[in-house]
Amino acid sequence: MLTRAAAVGVLMLAVLSGAPLARAQDPSPLLPLVDAAAQRLQTADPVAANKFRTGGNIEDPQREQQVIAATTAEAASRNIDPAYVGQVFRDQIDATVAVEHGLFAHWKLNPGTAPTDAPDLAASRSTIDALNHTMVNEIADRWPTLHSPSCAADLAGAVDAVATARQLDPLYRRALDHATRSYCR
């Protein structure tokens, strides 16, 4: 059995070597879910770059509603509370929008760092949709943990491990905290 510090070390090695975090020795049962949430947040970079270069709006209520409708329908098909899943994805979307606003602000104040091309939005949306599916599956698989007395501690351990392994900057770390805030109810 690995100690918590050793497990985090294995996790970091897995991330740096390109292996999926879910395959590392998990210090928290929520690690795969939190890692998927972090990966989904990181799609904000190419999405924001596309919107910045094309003049698109950061907020897209129609797309947001499509995501929430799809994830809550998937939740219902997995026999988990659609309202819970809807809130989780509302928080995830709000965190991603906040990151995009932060990126826009940084690029406006530092034009030399602004993206020079507009990455394909369809490719980013495909990635987001796949991560949404992964997250709903993880929520279903981790339902007992998400509703247990140990949830807050498990969540804190997973968020810390993922933030460290993915080297999240302060903006992304705050966004991950926001994206995961409804996990333990």
C-alpha positions as CSV (number, residue, x, y, z in Angstrom):
1,M,0.0,0.0,0.0
2,L,1.4,3.4,-1.0
3,T,1.5,6.3,1.5
4,R,-0.4,9.4,0.5
5,A,2.9,11.2,-0.4
6,A,4.0,8.2,-2.5
7,A,0.6,8.0,-4.2
8,V,0.8,11.7,-5.1
9,G,4.3,11.1,-6.5
10,V,3.1,8.3,-8.6
11,L,0.2,10.5,-9.8
12,M,2.6,13.3,-10.8
13,L,4.9,10.9,-12.6
14,A,1.8,9.5,-14.5
15,V,0.8,13.0,-15.6
16,L,4.3,14.0,-16.6
17,S,4.7,10.8,-18.6
18,G,1.3,11.4,-20.4
19,A,-0.5,8.5,-18.7
20,P,-4.1,9.2,-17.7
21,L,-4.5,10.2,-14.1
22,A,-7.2,7.7,-13.5
23,R,-4.7,4.9,-14.0
24,A,-2.3,6.2,-11.3
25,Q,-2.6,4.9,-7.7
26,D,-5.4,7.2,-6.5
27,P,-4.9,9.0,-3.2
28,S,-8.6,9.8,-3.4
29,P,-11.5,7.9,-5.0
30,L,-12.6,11.3,-6.6
31,L,-9.3,11.8,-8.4
32,P,-10.5,10.6,-11.8
33,L,-13.6,12.9,-11.6
34,V,-11.6,15.9,-10.5
35,D,-9.0,15.2,-13.2
36,A,-11.7,15.1,-15.9
37,A,-13.0,18.4,-14.5
38,A,-9.5,20.0,-14.7
39,Q,-9.0,18.7,-18.3
40,R,-12.4,20.2,-19.2
41,L,-11.3,23.5,-17.7
42,Q,-8.2,23.4,-19.7
43,T,-10.2,23.4,-22.9
44,A,-10.8,27.1,-22.1
45,D,-7.5,28.0,-23.7
46,P,-8.3,27.0,-27.3
47,V,-12.0,27.9,-27.0
48,A,-11.1,31.4,-25.7
49,A,-8.4,31.7,-28.4
50,N,-11.0,31.0,-31.1
51,K,-13.5,33.4,-29.6
52,F,-10.8,36.1,-29.2
53,R,-9.6,35.8,-32.8
54,T,-13.1,35.6,-34.3
55,G,-14.8,38.1,-32.1
56,G,-17.1,35.5,-30.6
57,N,-18.9,36.0,-27.3
58,I,-17.4,34.3,-24.3
59,E,-20.8,33.3,-23.0
60,D,-22.9,31.0,-25.2
61,P,-26.2,30.3,-23.4
62,Q,-27.5,28.0,-26.2
63,R,-24.4,25.8,-26.0
64,E,-24.5,25.8,-22.2
65,Q,-28.1,24.7,-22.2
66,Q,-27.2,21.9,-24.7
67,V,-24.5,20.7,-22.4
68,I,-26.7,20.7,-19.3
69,A,-29.5,19.0,-21.1
70,A,-27.2,16.3,-22.5
71,T,-25.5,15.6,-19.1
72,T,-28.7,15.6,-17.1
73,A,-30.3,13.2,-19.6
74,E,-27.3,11.0,-19.3
75,A,-27.5,11.2,-15.5
76,A,-31.1,10.1,-15.7
77,S,-30.1,7.1,-17.9
78,R,-27.6,6.1,-15.2
79,N,-30.2,6.5,-12.5
80,I,-28.5,9.4,-10.7
81,D,-30.1,12.7,-9.7
82,P,-30.3,14.9,-12.8
83,A,-30.6,18.0,-10.7
84,Y,-27.3,17.2,-8.9
85,V,-25.6,16.6,-12.2
86,G,-27.1,19.8,-13.6
87,Q,-25.6,21.8,-10.7
88,V,-22.2,20.2,-11.2
89,F,-22.2,21.1,-14.8
90,R,-23.5,24.6,-14.2
91,D,-20.6,25.2,-11.8
92,Q,-18.2,23.6,-14.4
93,I,-19.5,25.9,-17.1
94,D,-19.4,29.0,-14.9
95,A,-15.7,28.2,-14.0
96,T,-14.8,27.8,-17.6
97,V,-16.5,31.0,-18.6
98,A,-14.5,32.8,-15.8
99,V,-11.2,31.3,-17.1
100,E,-12.1,32.6,-20.6
101,H,-12.8,36.1,-19.2
102,G,-9.4,35.9,-17.4
103,L,-7.7,34.9,-20.6
104,F,-9.4,37.7,-22.6
105,A,-8.3,40.2,-20.0
106,H,-4.7,39.0,-20.0
107,W,-4.6,39.2,-23.8
108,K,-6.1,42.6,-23.9
109,L,-3.6,43.9,-21.3
110,N,-0.7,42.0,-22.9
111,P,-1.4,42.0,-26.7
112,G,2.0,40.3,-27.4
113,T,0.6,37.2,-25.6
114,A,-2.7,37.1,-27.5
115,P,-3.3,34.0,-29.8
116,T,-2.4,34.5,-33.4
117,D,-4.8,31.9,-34.8
118,A,-8.3,30.6,-34.1
119,P,-8.2,27.0,-33.1
120,D,-11.0,24.8,-34.4
121,L,-14.0,25.2,-32.1
122,A,-15.6,22.0,-33.3
123,A,-12.5,20.0,-32.1
124,S,-12.7,21.6,-28.7
125,R,-16.4,20.9,-28.4
126,S,-15.8,17.3,-29.3
127,T,-13.2,17.1,-26.5
128,I,-15.6,18.8,-24.1
129,D,-18.4,16.4,-25.0
130,A,-16.2,13.4,-24.3
131,L,-15.1,14.8,-21.0
132,N,-18.7,15.5,-20.1
133,H,-19.5,11.9,-20.7
134,T,-16.5,10.8,-18.6
135,M,-17.6,13.1,-15.8
136,V,-21.1,11.8,-15.7
137,N,-19.8,8.2,-15.7
138,E,-17.4,9.1,-12.8
139,I,-20.2,10.7,-10.9
140,A,-22.3,7.6,-11.3
141,D,-19.4,5.4,-10.3
142,R,-18.5,7.5,-7.3
143,W,-22.0,8.3,-6.2
144,P,-21.6,6.7,-2.7
145,T,-18.3,8.6,-2.1
146,L,-19.9,11.9,-3.3
147,H,-22.6,11.4,-0.7
148,S,-20.5,10.1,2.2
149,P,-19.1,11.9,5.2
150,S,-15.6,11.5,3.7
151,C,-16.5,13.4,0.6
152,A,-15.1,16.8,1.6
153,A,-11.7,15.3,2.6
154,D,-11.6,13.1,-0.5
155,L,-12.5,16.1,-2.7
156,A,-9.8,18.3,-1.1
157,G,-7.2,15.6,-1.6
158,A,-8.2,15.1,-5.2
159,V,-8.2,18.8,-6.0
160,D,-4.8,19.4,-4.4
161,A,-3.3,16.4,-6.2
162,V,-4.7,17.4,-9.6
163,A,-3.8,21.0,-9.2
164,T,-0.2,20.0,-8.4
165,A,0.1,17.4,-11.0
166,R,-1.3,19.6,-13.8
167,Q,0.6,22.6,-12.5
168,L,-2.5,24.8,-12.5
169,D,-1.9,28.5,-12.1
170,P,-3.9,30.5,-9.6
171,L,-6.7,31.3,-12.1
172,Y,-7.2,27.6,-13.0
173,R,-6.9,26.5,-9.4
174,R,-9.7,28.9,-8.3
175,A,-11.7,27.7,-11.3
176,L,-11.2,24.1,-10.3
177,D,-12.3,24.9,-6.8
178,H,-15.5,26.5,-8.2
179,A,-16.1,23.7,-10.7
180,T,-16.0,21.1,-7.9
181,R,-17.8,23.0,-5.2
182,S,-21.1,21.1,-5.5
183,Y,-19.6,17.6,-5.5
184,C,-20.2,17.0,-1.8
185,R,-23.8,17.6,-0.7
